[in-house]
Amino acid sequence: MTAPQNLSFAVLGTGALGGFYGGLLARSGHEVHFLVRSDYDYIKQHGLQVDTPLGDFHLNTVNVYSRPEEMPPVDCVLVCWKSTVELASPQTLAQALNQLCRQGNSFALVLQNGLDVESTAANILGAKRVMGGCCFLCSNKIGPGHIQHLDYGRIAFGEYSMDFRGQVTERMKTVSSAFESAQIPNTPAQDLRTARWKKLVWNIPFNGLSVALQADTRQLLNDPHTTYLVEALMGEVQHAASMCGIHVEDEHVQRMLTDTRAMVPYDSSMLLDFRAGRPIEVEAIFGNPLRAALAAGFTPTRIEMLYQQLCFLDRQNLSS
């Protein structure tokens, strides 16, 4: 499995995540093509603005497209839109990947929240042409073509196919090198499933409780009652992972708490979507790990209750 040394990228979704990472890659000189929905006309005319502690920058000229069939084939497709896009329109990802991955060694890197979110791309391209990544990022889209990066930014990524479990492939090394050249901190993971469960230690309590309680990260950790809920949910995720054959160290759980206390007060992406009246990623972040735990013989009662609450809140929010 060889990978090109000078990667070209396509970015599907130019929001808080895709706009930030794609913008950094383009700023560093990589060939980057953006598939954009609502902001196409604005970015085409005005470019992309990224405010970041790394140094604010503006891309005057952006390779931007409104339809995948207009885009050239690339080496690496970064899937940066929410998993809810694929639930609403399953053919959207297929159209994009079939257009962009026409080269034999091209591949997709799925940068979405949740568990087993790579399966849709794997059904289209084959598992060996898919990687997945977990983004530890505080970033918001604050206007058309305008991204505000607040804190963090590391990507932990690995191969999706179980054939490569325990390996850091040459393709992963090439992606890591491209990320480093763009000031994107990253960790090539030998086991993607472990990285996914470790990210869920943060995503399940903070995304879920933020919507259920309408609170940011600082508020959740400044109150003893909500701090108890956060820690209890983290422990349940840790146990669910263990039942699924994944070891999450106690030190990782404590580090997630410590890092969150140190970060700027942050409204989770799920809370922002909910307040904007958009679908929230209930199935990817809650439904998939819940079903995995149940299949392994463990009932995570707190996660299950939060999942049912979020399903109700999501339906009510979208129907209002």
C-alpha positions in Angstrom: 0.0 0.0 0.0 2.0 3.0 -1.3 0.9 6.6 -1.0 1.9 9.7 -3.0 4.5 11.8 -1.3 2.8 15.1 -2.4 -0.8 14.6 -1.4 -3.6 16.5 -2.9 -6.8 16.9 -0.8 -10.5 17.3 -1.2 -12.5 18.6 1.8 -16.1 17.7 2.1 -17.7 20.3 4.3 -16.1 23.7 5.0 -17.4 24.3 8.4 -15.7 24.5 11.8 -13.6 21.4 11.1 -13.2 21.3 7.4 -12.6 25.0 7.0 -9.9 24.9 9.7 -8.0 21.9 8.7 -8.5 22.5 4.9 -7.5 26.1 5.4 -4.2 25.1 7.2 -3.4 22.6 4.4 -4.0 25.2 1.7 -2.0 27.9 3.5 1.0 25.5 3.7 1.0 25.0 -0.1 -1.0 21.8 -0.5 -3.4 21.4 -3.3 -6.8 21.5 -1.6 -10.3 21.5 -3.2 -13.3 22.3 -1.1 -16.9 21.1 -1.6 -19.1 23.7 -0.1 -22.8 24.0 0.2 -24.3 27.1 1.7 -21.2 29.3 1.6 -20.2 28.6 -2.0 -20.9 32.0 -3.5 -19.4 33.9 -0.6 -16.1 31.9 -0.5 -15.9 32.0 -4.3 -16.0 35.8 -4.1 -14.4 36.6 -0.8 -12.2 33.6 0.1 -11.8 31.9 3.5 -10.9 33.6 6.8 -9.5 31.5 9.7 -8.9 33.1 13.1 -6.6 31.0 15.2 -4.0 31.2 18.0 -1.6 29.8 15.4 -1.9 33.1 13.5 -5.0 34.5 11.7 -4.9 34.1 8.0 -7.1 34.8 4.9 -7.1 32.7 1.7 -8.0 35.0 -1.1 -8.3 32.3 -3.7 -9.9 29.0 -2.8 -10.6 26.0 -5.0 -14.3 25.8 -4.2 -17.1 23.8 -5.8 -20.8 23.4 -5.2 -21.1 19.9 -6.9 -18.7 16.9 -6.6 -18.9 16.2 -10.3 -17.1 19.5 -11.0 -14.1 18.5 -8.8 -10.8 16.8 -10.0 -9.6 13.5 -8.5 -7.3 13.8 -5.5 -5.2 11.6 -3.4 -7.0 12.1 0.0 -10.6 13.0 0.6 -11.2 14.5 4.1 -14.8 13.8 5.1 -15.5 16.7 7.4 -19.3 17.1 7.3 -21.5 15.7 10.1 -22.6 12.1 9.9 -26.2 13.5 9.8 -25.5 14.5 6.2 -25.2 10.9 5.2 -28.3 9.8 7.2 -30.3 12.5 5.4 -28.9 11.8 2.0 -26.9 8.5 1.7 -26.1 9.1 -2.0 -24.3 12.3 -1.3 -21.1 10.7 0.0 -21.2 8.0 -2.8 -21.3 10.7 -5.5 -18.4 12.6 -4.0 -16.1 9.6 -3.3 -16.8 8.0 -6.7 -15.8 11.3 -8.4 -12.8 12.1 -6.2 -11.3 8.7 -5.7 -10.9 7.7 -9.3 -7.1 7.1 -8.8 -6.2 3.6 -7.8 -4.3 4.7 -4.6 -6.7 7.5 -3.5 -8.4 7.1 -0.2 -10.8 8.7 2.3 -10.0 10.0 5.8 -13.3 10.2 7.7 -13.1 13.0 10.3 -16.4 12.6 12.0 -17.5 12.1 15.6 -18.8 8.7 16.8 -18.2 5.0 16.5 -17.8 3.1 13.2 -18.6 6.2 11.2 -16.3 4.9 8.4 -18.6 2.1 7.4 -20.4 4.1 4.8 -17.2 5.2 3.0 -15.9 1.6 3.3 -19.0 0.3 1.6 -18.3 2.6 -1.3 -14.5 2.3 -1.7 -13.7 -0.8 0.2 -12.3 -0.9 3.8 -8.7 -0.9 2.7 -9.1 2.6 1.1 -10.6 4.2 4.2 -9.0 5.7 7.3 -10.7 7.4 10.2 -9.7 10.2 12.5 -10.8 11.7 15.8 -10.4 15.5 16.1 -9.7 17.0 19.5 -10.7 20.5 18.4 -12.4 23.6 19.7 -13.5 25.5 16.6 -16.7 27.3 15.4 -18.0 28.7 12.1 -19.0 32.2 13.0 -20.0 33.5 9.6 -19.9 32.7 5.9 -16.4 31.6 5.0 -15.2 32.5 8.5 -13.8 30.0 11.0 -12.8 30.7 14.6 -10.4 28.3 16.1 -10.3 28.5 19.9 -8.1 25.7 21.2 -6.5 22.3 20.6 -6.6 20.7 17.2 -4.9 17.3 17.4 -6.1 14.5 15.0 -5.7 10.9 16.1 -6.1 8.7 12.9 -5.7 5.2 11.7 -6.6 2.6 9.1 -10.2 1.3 9.2 -9.5 -2.1 7.8 -8.8 -4.7 10.5 -6.1 -6.1 8.2 -3.9 -3.2 9.2 -4.7 -3.2 13.0 -1.5 -2.7 15.0 0.2 -1.0 12.1 1.3 2.5 11.2 1.2 2.2 7.4 3.3 4.2 4.9 0.1 5.9 3.9 -0.5 7.0 7.5 3.1 8.3 7.7 2.6 10.4 4.5 -0.6 11.9 5.8 1.1 12.7 9.2 3.9 14.4 7.3 1.4 16.5 5.4 -0.5 17.5 8.6 2.8 18.4 10.3 3.8 20.7 7.4 0.4 22.5 7.9 0.8 22.9 11.7 -1.8 20.2 12.4 -0.8 18.2 15.4 -1.5 14.5 14.9 -1.1 11.0 16.3 -1.0 8.0 13.9 -3.0 5.4 15.8 -2.2 1.7 15.5 -5.8 0.8 16.4 -8.5 3.1 15.2 -11.2 1.5 17.3 -9.2 2.4 20.5 -8.9 6.0 19.3 -12.6 6.1 18.7 -13.6 4.8 22.1 -11.1 7.2 23.8 -12.8 10.2 22.0 -16.2 9.0 23.1 -15.0 9.4 26.7 -15.3 13.1 26.0 -18.0 13.2 23.3 -20.7 11.3 25.2 -20.8 13.3 28.4 -20.0 16.8 27.0 -22.0 16.7 23.8 -24.9 14.9 25.4 -25.2 16.8 28.6 -24.6 20.1 26.8 -27.8 19.6 24.9 -29.8 18.0 27.7 -28.8 20.8 30.1 -28.1 23.7 27.7 -24.7 24.2 29.3 -21.1 24.8 28.1 -18.1 22.8 29.2 -17.2 25.3 32.0 -20.7 25.2 33.4 -20.8 21.4 33.4 -17.5 21.2 35.4 -18.3 24.1 37.8 -21.2 22.4 39.4 -20.8 19.3 41.6 -24.0 17.6 40.4 -23.1 17.9 36.7 -19.5 17.1 37.4 -20.8 13.8 38.9 -22.8 13.1 35.8 -19.8 13.8 33.5 -17.5 11.5 35.5 -20.2 8.8 35.8 -20.7 8.8 32.0 -17.0 8.7 31.4 -16.7 5.7 33.6 -19.6 4.0 31.7 -17.9 4.7 28.4 -14.7 3.2 29.7 -16.6 0.0 30.9 -18.5 -0.3 27.6 -15.2 -0.1 25.7 -13.7 -2.8 27.9 -16.7 -5.1 27.2 -16.0 -4.5 23.5 -12.4 -5.5 23.8 -10.9 -2.0 24.1 -8.8 -0.8 27.0 -9.1 2.8 28.0 -6.7 3.8 30.7 -7.8 5.6 33.9 -5.1 8.1 33.1 -6.9 9.0 29.8 -10.2 9.6 31.6 -8.5 11.9 34.1 -6.6 13.7 31.3 -9.9 14.4 29.5 -11.3 16.0 32.7 -8.1 18.0 33.3 -7.9 19.2 29.7 -11.5 20.3 29.6 -11.1 22.3 32.8 -8.1 24.0 31.3 -9.8 24.9 27.9 -11.8 28.0 27.2 -15.5 27.7 28.0 -16.8 25.9 24.9 -20.3 25.2 23.5 -20.1 21.7 22.0 -20.7 21.1 18.3 -23.9 19.2 19.2 -25.2 22.1 21.3 -24.5 24.6 18.5 -26.3 22.3 16.0 -29.3 22.0 18.3 -29.6 25.7 18.9 -29.4 26.3 15.2 -32.2 23.9 14.5 -30.0 21.4 12.7 -30.0 17.6 13.3 -27.7 16.4 16.0 -25.4 13.4 15.7 -27.3 11.1 18.1 -26.8 7.9 16.2 -23.1 8.2 15.5 -22.1 9.4 19.0 -24.7 7.6 21.2 -26.6 5.0 19.2 -23.6 3.1 17.7 -21.6 2.7 20.9 -24.8 1.9 22.8 -25.6 -0.9 20.3 -22.0 -2.2 20.5 -22.2 -2.4 24.3 -25.5 -4.2 24.2 -24.2 -6.7 21.7 -21.2 -7.3 24.0 -23.6 -8.1 26.9 -23.4 -4.8 28.8 -26.2 -2.3 29.3 -24.8 1.2 29.8 -27.9 2.6 31.6 -26.8 6.3 31.8 -25.7 6.3 28.1 -29.0 4.6 27.2 -31.1 7.2 29.1 -29.2 10.1 27.6 -29.6 8.6 24.1 -33.4 8.3 24.5 -33.5 11.9 25.8 -31.5 13.2 22.9 -33.6 11.3 20.4 -36.7 13.0 21.9 -35.1 16.5 22.0 -33.8 16.2 18.4 -37.2 15.2 17.0 -39.0 18.0 19.0 -36.3 20.5 17.9 -36.6 19.6 14.2 -40.4 19.7 14.2 -40.7 23.1 15.9 
